[in-house]
Structure formats: structure tokens, C-alpha cells
Amino acid sequence: MRFMVIVKANKDSEEGIQDQKAMAEMGKFNEELAKAGVLLAAEGLRATSKGARVRFDGTKRTVIDGPFAETKELVAGFWVWQCRNLAEAVDWLKRAPFDGATEVEIRQMFETDDFGEAFTPERRERKERIRIGGPASR
């Protein structure tokens, strides 16, 4: 099972403050995840002042430039982990070197088999063809 582990933003991450000691500890944790075969991807995101949102309303598209005010609703980074189940993902996350008021969310990702018979061989082939890292992107 794949899980997206979503690290919520805070005031420091939105201000671009990077604690070198914390980054070193997180690097060690990421190495543990990789050695265990859990880590599939890990990325941090720049502050929302460097981003934008697009709001869809029928055919109208409205672009809203960052920064965005509500940090508790923002994402600062993410991992993609391969774990046997949610309990294993939670166990790994408990080992992460976070302190203070950090909030992290774990969400299971859909797999092809979750869609059953509705996901026809043609749809499976198309997904593989357009998937990043799939045959079409090589």
C-alpha cells in the first residue's frame, strides 16, 4: 500500500526559515526510510508566496497569487511511502524528528486494483502510458 504523508505548514516554513540541525535529522530519518524500502518520494515545498491557486467556477478561471493566510491548511512538504498498512505508516511517522506543534497527515493512495472491473485493460494501459516514470516518459 502506498501512503502520502503530508507535512502541514507553519509560520517558519511559510517564512522560508530552515533549521540546519532539523534538516540534518530529517536527512537521517529519510535514509532510514530508504534503507527499509519504505521511501518512494520526499519533497519540501516552497512558501506559498512563491505559488498561486486557480479557482474554477464553471468556465471562469481566477488566479490567486500567494501568499495564503491560513497556514494550518497549507502543505509544506510530503513523502510517499510504501507500507504494509496504515499502522506501519503511523509507526514510521512516530519516529520522525518533529518537535513543537507540527501536524502531519497520512492518507492511503488509490491503487489500480481499487477500481475493480470499471478499470478496464484499456484504461490500465492508458494510465501506464501517461504515468510519470512509465514507459511513455522514458
C-alpha positions as CSV (number, residue, x, y, z in Angstrom):
1,M,0.0,0.0,0.0
2,R,1.2,3.5,-0.8
3,F,0.6,6.4,1.6
4,M,1.1,10.1,1.1
5,V,2.4,11.6,4.3
6,I,1.5,15.3,4.2
7,V,3.5,17.8,6.4
8,K,1.5,20.8,7.3
9,A,3.0,24.3,7.0
10,N,3.7,26.5,9.9
11,K,4.9,30.1,10.4
12,D,8.6,29.2,9.9
13,S,8.0,27.2,6.8
14,E,6.0,30.0,5.3
15,E,8.8,32.5,6.1
16,G,11.3,30.2,4.5
17,I,13.2,29.6,7.8
18,Q,15.2,26.4,7.6
19,D,16.8,25.0,10.7
20,Q,20.0,23.2,9.7
21,K,20.0,20.8,12.7
22,A,16.4,19.8,11.9
23,M,17.2,19.3,8.3
24,A,20.2,17.1,9.2
25,E,18.0,15.0,11.5
26,M,15.3,14.7,8.7
27,G,18.0,13.6,6.3
28,K,19.0,10.8,8.6
29,F,15.3,9.8,9.0
30,N,14.9,9.8,5.2
31,E,17.9,7.5,4.9
32,E,16.3,5.1,7.4
33,L,13.1,5.1,5.4
34,A,15.1,4.4,2.2
35,K,17.1,1.6,3.7
36,A,13.9,0.0,4.9
37,G,12.4,0.2,1.4
38,V,9.6,2.5,2.6
39,L,10.5,5.8,0.9
40,L,9.3,6.3,-2.6
41,A,9.4,10.1,-2.8
42,A,10.1,13.0,-0.5
43,E,9.9,16.7,-1.3
44,G,9.6,20.0,0.5
45,L,7.6,22.8,-0.9
46,R,8.5,26.5,-1.2
47,A,6.4,29.0,0.7
48,T,3.0,30.0,-0.7
49,S,4.4,33.4,-1.5
50,K,6.1,31.6,-4.4
51,G,2.9,30.0,-5.5
52,A,-0.6,30.5,-6.8
53,R,-4.1,29.0,-6.8
54,V,-6.6,28.7,-9.6
55,R,-10.2,28.8,-8.7
56,F,-12.7,27.1,-11.1
57,D,-16.2,28.4,-11.4
58,G,-18.0,26.9,-14.4
59,T,-15.8,28.1,-17.4
60,K,-14.3,31.0,-15.4
61,R,-10.7,30.7,-14.1
62,T,-9.4,33.0,-11.4
63,V,-5.8,33.1,-10.4
64,I,-5.0,34.0,-6.8
65,D,-1.3,34.7,-6.1
66,G,0.2,33.7,-2.8
67,P,0.9,34.0,0.0
68,F,-2.1,32.4,1.6
69,A,-3.1,33.4,5.1
70,E,-4.3,30.1,6.8
71,T,-1.0,28.2,7.4
72,K,-2.9,25.4,9.2
73,E,-4.4,24.5,5.8
74,L,-1.2,24.6,3.8
75,V,1.2,21.9,2.9
76,A,5.0,22.4,3.5
77,G,6.1,19.0,2.1
78,F,5.3,15.4,1.6
79,W,6.6,11.8,1.4
80,V,5.2,8.9,-0.5
81,W,5.8,5.7,1.5
82,Q,5.2,2.0,0.7
83,C,3.9,0.3,3.8
84,R,2.0,-2.9,4.6
85,N,-0.8,-1.0,6.2
86,L,-1.8,2.3,7.9
87,A,-0.4,1.1,11.3
88,E,3.0,0.6,9.8
89,A,2.9,4.1,8.3
90,V,1.9,5.6,11.7
91,D,4.7,3.7,13.4
92,W,7.3,5.2,11.0
93,L,5.8,8.6,11.3
94,K,6.1,8.5,15.1
95,R,9.9,8.1,14.6
96,A,10.1,11.3,12.5
97,P,12.3,14.0,14.1
98,F,9.5,16.6,14.5
99,D,9.0,18.8,17.6
100,G,6.7,21.5,18.6
101,A,3.3,22.0,17.0
102,T,3.9,20.1,13.8
103,E,0.9,18.3,12.3
104,V,1.3,15.5,9.7
105,E,-1.4,13.7,7.9
106,I,-1.3,10.2,6.4
107,R,-3.5,9.3,3.5
108,Q,-3.6,6.0,1.7
109,M,-3.3,6.4,-2.1
110,F,-5.6,4.6,-4.6
111,E,-4.1,1.7,-6.4
112,T,-5.3,0.4,-9.8
113,D,-7.0,-2.6,-8.2
114,D,-9.2,-0.4,-6.0
115,F,-11.3,0.5,-9.1
116,G,-12.3,-3.1,-9.8
117,E,-13.8,-4.1,-13.2
118,A,-14.5,-0.5,-14.1
119,F,-10.8,0.0,-14.7
120,T,-10.7,-1.9,-18.0
121,P,-7.5,-3.1,-19.6
122,E,-7.6,-0.1,-22.0
123,R,-7.8,2.3,-19.0
124,R,-4.9,0.4,-17.3
125,E,-2.8,0.7,-20.4
126,R,-3.6,4.4,-20.8
127,K,-2.7,5.0,-17.1
128,E,0.7,3.2,-17.6
129,R,1.3,5.2,-20.8
130,I,0.8,8.6,-19.3
131,R,2.1,7.8,-15.8
132,I,5.3,9.7,-14.8
133,G,8.0,7.2,-14.7
134,G,6.0,4.9,-17.0
135,P,7.1,3.7,-20.5
136,A,5.9,6.9,-22.2
137,S,8.1,9.2,-20.0
138,R,11.3,7.2,-20.6
